[in-house]
Amino acid sequence: MNGKNNLLIVKVKAVVSSIMLVLMVLVSFSGIALLFAPKRAGQLNWTFLGIPKETLLKMHNLPGVALIVFFVIHFILNLKLYISEMKALFK
């Protein structure tokens, strides 16, 4: 049974990491687009690749919050590994 539990944990880690990757791509894309957005983008009907600033803000903020949640989950799942790496670093 221990082998099945380990496999389940590895699968959960893989899913969490994959979700984080997708969220990071969304947050990065929208962040870069917002970096170039003019302050009055709504009044100017400005878009980035056809996406208005309001949508870019939603694409940035909502996945950003989700990314933080998944980061906490990822950190908890990998806490043992992190602790052993820190011990090795400061030996």
PyMOL CGO cylinders between C-alpha atoms (Angstrom):
from pymol import cmd
from pymol.cgo import CYLINDER

trace = [
    CYLINDER, 0.00, 0.00, 0.00, 2.89, 2.35, 0.62, 0.3, 1, 1, 1, 1, 1, 1,
    CYLINDER, 2.89, 2.35, 0.62, 3.84, 2.19, -3.06, 0.3, 1, 1, 1, 1, 1, 1,
    CYLINDER, 3.84, 2.19, -3.06, 0.32, 3.18, -4.08, 0.3, 1, 1, 1, 1, 1, 1,
    CYLINDER, 0.32, 3.18, -4.08, 0.38, 6.13, -1.68, 0.3, 1, 1, 1, 1, 1, 1,
    CYLINDER, 0.38, 6.13, -1.68, 3.73, 7.29, -3.07, 0.3, 1, 1, 1, 1, 1, 1,
    CYLINDER, 3.73, 7.29, -3.07, 2.41, 7.05, -6.62, 0.3, 1, 1, 1, 1, 1, 1,
    CYLINDER, 2.41, 7.05, -6.62, -0.67, 9.05, -5.63, 0.3, 1, 1, 1, 1, 1, 1,
    CYLINDER, -0.67, 9.05, -5.63, 1.49, 11.76, -4.07, 0.3, 1, 1, 1, 1, 1, 1,
    CYLINDER, 1.49, 11.76, -4.07, 3.66, 11.93, -7.19, 0.3, 1, 1, 1, 1, 1, 1,
    CYLINDER, 3.66, 11.93, -7.19, 0.54, 12.27, -9.35, 0.3, 1, 1, 1, 1, 1, 1,
    CYLINDER, 0.54, 12.27, -9.35, -0.88, 15.02, -7.13, 0.3, 1, 1, 1, 1, 1, 1,
    CYLINDER, -0.88, 15.02, -7.13, 2.45, 16.86, -7.30, 0.3, 1, 1, 1, 1, 1, 1,
    CYLINDER, 2.45, 16.86, -7.30, 2.45, 16.54, -11.09, 0.3, 1, 1, 1, 1, 1, 1,
    CYLINDER, 2.45, 16.54, -11.09, -1.08, 17.93, -11.36, 0.3, 1, 1, 1, 1, 1, 1,
    CYLINDER, -1.08, 17.93, -11.36, -0.32, 20.82, -8.99, 0.3, 1, 1, 1, 1, 1, 1,
    CYLINDER, -0.32, 20.82, -8.99, 2.88, 21.66, -10.89, 0.3, 1, 1, 1, 1, 1, 1,
    CYLINDER, 2.88, 21.66, -10.89, 1.08, 21.53, -14.25, 0.3, 1, 1, 1, 1, 1, 1,
    CYLINDER, 1.08, 21.53, -14.25, -1.68, 23.83, -13.01, 0.3, 1, 1, 1, 1, 1, 1,
    CYLINDER, -1.68, 23.83, -13.01, 0.96, 26.23, -11.68, 0.3, 1, 1, 1, 1, 1, 1,
    CYLINDER, 0.96, 26.23, -11.68, 2.67, 26.25, -15.08, 0.3, 1, 1, 1, 1, 1, 1,
    CYLINDER, 2.67, 26.25, -15.08, -0.55, 27.16, -16.90, 0.3, 1, 1, 1, 1, 1, 1,
    CYLINDER, -0.55, 27.16, -16.90, -1.35, 29.85, -14.34, 0.3, 1, 1, 1, 1, 1, 1,
    CYLINDER, -1.35, 29.85, -14.34, 2.16, 31.26, -14.59, 0.3, 1, 1, 1, 1, 1, 1,
    CYLINDER, 2.16, 31.26, -14.59, 1.86, 31.53, -18.37, 0.3, 1, 1, 1, 1, 1, 1,
    CYLINDER, 1.86, 31.53, -18.37, -1.45, 33.43, -18.01, 0.3, 1, 1, 1, 1, 1, 1,
    CYLINDER, -1.45, 33.43, -18.01, -0.11, 35.75, -15.33, 0.3, 1, 1, 1, 1, 1, 1,
    CYLINDER, -0.11, 35.75, -15.33, 3.11, 36.39, -17.30, 0.3, 1, 1, 1, 1, 1, 1,
    CYLINDER, 3.11, 36.39, -17.30, 1.30, 37.07, -20.58, 0.3, 1, 1, 1, 1, 1, 1,
    CYLINDER, 1.30, 37.07, -20.58, -1.21, 39.42, -19.03, 0.3, 1, 1, 1, 1, 1, 1,
    CYLINDER, -1.21, 39.42, -19.03, 1.47, 41.09, -16.91, 0.3, 1, 1, 1, 1, 1, 1,
    CYLINDER, 1.47, 41.09, -16.91, 3.60, 41.88, -19.94, 0.3, 1, 1, 1, 1, 1, 1,
    CYLINDER, 3.60, 41.88, -19.94, 0.55, 43.18, -21.79, 0.3, 1, 1, 1, 1, 1, 1,
    CYLINDER, 0.55, 43.18, -21.79, -0.45, 45.37, -18.83, 0.3, 1, 1, 1, 1, 1, 1,
    CYLINDER, -0.45, 45.37, -18.83, 3.08, 46.72, -18.65, 0.3, 1, 1, 1, 1, 1, 1,
    CYLINDER, 3.08, 46.72, -18.65, 2.56, 48.28, -22.08, 0.3, 1, 1, 1, 1, 1, 1,
    CYLINDER, 2.56, 48.28, -22.08, -1.06, 49.37, -21.52, 0.3, 1, 1, 1, 1, 1, 1,
    CYLINDER, -1.06, 49.37, -21.52, -1.65, 53.11, -21.49, 0.3, 1, 1, 1, 1, 1, 1,
    CYLINDER, -1.65, 53.11, -21.49, -3.25, 54.56, -18.35, 0.3, 1, 1, 1, 1, 1, 1,
    CYLINDER, -3.25, 54.56, -18.35, -6.41, 55.54, -20.20, 0.3, 1, 1, 1, 1, 1, 1,
    CYLINDER, -6.41, 55.54, -20.20, -6.64, 52.31, -22.19, 0.3, 1, 1, 1, 1, 1, 1,
    CYLINDER, -6.64, 52.31, -22.19, -10.42, 52.07, -21.75, 0.3, 1, 1, 1, 1, 1, 1,
    CYLINDER, -10.42, 52.07, -21.75, -11.01, 55.55, -23.15, 0.3, 1, 1, 1, 1, 1, 1,
    CYLINDER, -11.01, 55.55, -23.15, -8.67, 54.90, -26.06, 0.3, 1, 1, 1, 1, 1, 1,
    CYLINDER, -8.67, 54.90, -26.06, -10.20, 51.49, -26.91, 0.3, 1, 1, 1, 1, 1, 1,
    CYLINDER, -10.20, 51.49, -26.91, -6.68, 50.05, -26.55, 0.3, 1, 1, 1, 1, 1, 1,
    CYLINDER, -6.68, 50.05, -26.55, -6.23, 46.31, -26.90, 0.3, 1, 1, 1, 1, 1, 1,
    CYLINDER, -6.23, 46.31, -26.90, -3.30, 43.90, -26.73, 0.3, 1, 1, 1, 1, 1, 1,
    CYLINDER, -3.30, 43.90, -26.73, -3.67, 41.26, -29.44, 0.3, 1, 1, 1, 1, 1, 1,
    CYLINDER, -3.67, 41.26, -29.44, -7.38, 42.11, -29.47, 0.3, 1, 1, 1, 1, 1, 1,
    CYLINDER, -7.38, 42.11, -29.47, -7.80, 41.75, -25.69, 0.3, 1, 1, 1, 1, 1, 1,
    CYLINDER, -7.80, 41.75, -25.69, -9.03, 44.87, -23.84, 0.3, 1, 1, 1, 1, 1, 1,
    CYLINDER, -9.03, 44.87, -23.84, -7.29, 46.06, -20.69, 0.3, 1, 1, 1, 1, 1, 1,
    CYLINDER, -7.29, 46.06, -20.69, -10.23, 45.12, -18.43, 0.3, 1, 1, 1, 1, 1, 1,
    CYLINDER, -10.23, 45.12, -18.43, -10.01, 41.51, -19.61, 0.3, 1, 1, 1, 1, 1, 1,
    CYLINDER, -10.01, 41.51, -19.61, -6.24, 41.54, -19.19, 0.3, 1, 1, 1, 1, 1, 1,
    CYLINDER, -6.24, 41.54, -19.19, -6.68, 42.68, -15.59, 0.3, 1, 1, 1, 1, 1, 1,
    CYLINDER, -6.68, 42.68, -15.59, -9.03, 39.75, -14.93, 0.3, 1, 1, 1, 1, 1, 1,
    CYLINDER, -9.03, 39.75, -14.93, -6.58, 37.42, -16.71, 0.3, 1, 1, 1, 1, 1, 1,
    CYLINDER, -6.58, 37.42, -16.71, -3.88, 38.70, -14.38, 0.3, 1, 1, 1, 1, 1, 1,
    CYLINDER, -3.88, 38.70, -14.38, -5.61, 39.01, -11.02, 0.3, 1, 1, 1, 1, 1, 1,
    CYLINDER, -5.61, 39.01, -11.02, -7.72, 35.85, -10.85, 0.3, 1, 1, 1, 1, 1, 1,
    CYLINDER, -7.72, 35.85, -10.85, -5.00, 33.42, -11.98, 0.3, 1, 1, 1, 1, 1, 1,
    CYLINDER, -5.00, 33.42, -11.98, -2.56, 35.33, -9.77, 0.3, 1, 1, 1, 1, 1, 1,
    CYLINDER, -2.56, 35.33, -9.77, -4.60, 34.54, -6.67, 0.3, 1, 1, 1, 1, 1, 1,
    CYLINDER, -4.60, 34.54, -6.67, -4.98, 30.92, -7.79, 0.3, 1, 1, 1, 1, 1, 1,
    CYLINDER, -4.98, 30.92, -7.79, -1.22, 30.74, -8.37, 0.3, 1, 1, 1, 1, 1, 1,
    CYLINDER, -1.22, 30.74, -8.37, -0.61, 31.81, -4.77, 0.3, 1, 1, 1, 1, 1, 1,
    CYLINDER, -0.61, 31.81, -4.77, -3.00, 29.12, -3.50, 0.3, 1, 1, 1, 1, 1, 1,
    CYLINDER, -3.00, 29.12, -3.50, -1.31, 26.44, -5.61, 0.3, 1, 1, 1, 1, 1, 1,
    CYLINDER, -1.31, 26.44, -5.61, 2.12, 27.69, -4.52, 0.3, 1, 1, 1, 1, 1, 1,
    CYLINDER, 2.12, 27.69, -4.52, 1.16, 27.08, -0.89, 0.3, 1, 1, 1, 1, 1, 1,
    CYLINDER, 1.16, 27.08, -0.89, -0.09, 23.58, -1.77, 0.3, 1, 1, 1, 1, 1, 1,
    CYLINDER, -0.09, 23.58, -1.77, 3.09, 22.91, -3.78, 0.3, 1, 1, 1, 1, 1, 1,
    CYLINDER, 3.09, 22.91, -3.78, 5.26, 24.10, -0.90, 0.3, 1, 1, 1, 1, 1, 1,
    CYLINDER, 5.26, 24.10, -0.90, 3.44, 21.88, 1.62, 0.3, 1, 1, 1, 1, 1, 1,
    CYLINDER, 3.44, 21.88, 1.62, 3.70, 18.84, -0.67, 0.3, 1, 1, 1, 1, 1, 1,
    CYLINDER, 3.70, 18.84, -0.67, 7.44, 19.41, -1.10, 0.3, 1, 1, 1, 1, 1, 1,
    CYLINDER, 7.44, 19.41, -1.10, 8.29, 20.56, 2.42, 0.3, 1, 1, 1, 1, 1, 1,
    CYLINDER, 8.29, 20.56, 2.42, 10.41, 17.48, 3.26, 0.3, 1, 1, 1, 1, 1, 1,
    CYLINDER, 10.41, 17.48, 3.26, 12.48, 17.93, 0.13, 0.3, 1, 1, 1, 1, 1, 1,
    CYLINDER, 12.48, 17.93, 0.13, 12.92, 21.64, 0.83, 0.3, 1, 1, 1, 1, 1, 1,
    CYLINDER, 12.92, 21.64, 0.83, 14.08, 21.00, 4.40, 0.3, 1, 1, 1, 1, 1, 1,
    CYLINDER, 14.08, 21.00, 4.40, 16.62, 18.39, 3.26, 0.3, 1, 1, 1, 1, 1, 1,
    CYLINDER, 16.62, 18.39, 3.26, 17.92, 20.76, 0.56, 0.3, 1, 1, 1, 1, 1, 1,
    CYLINDER, 17.92, 20.76, 0.56, 18.33, 23.57, 3.11, 0.3, 1, 1, 1, 1, 1, 1,
    CYLINDER, 18.33, 23.57, 3.11, 20.20, 21.22, 5.47, 0.3, 1, 1, 1, 1, 1, 1,
    CYLINDER, 20.20, 21.22, 5.47, 22.53, 20.23, 2.64, 0.3, 1, 1, 1, 1, 1, 1,
    CYLINDER, 22.53, 20.23, 2.64, 23.04, 23.87, 1.66, 0.3, 1, 1, 1, 1, 1, 1,
    CYLINDER, 23.04, 23.87, 1.66, 24.10, 24.95, 5.12, 0.3, 1, 1, 1, 1, 1, 1,
    CYLINDER, 24.10, 24.95, 5.12, 26.27, 21.93, 5.97, 0.3, 1, 1, 1, 1, 1, 1,
]
cmd.load_cgo(trace, "trace")
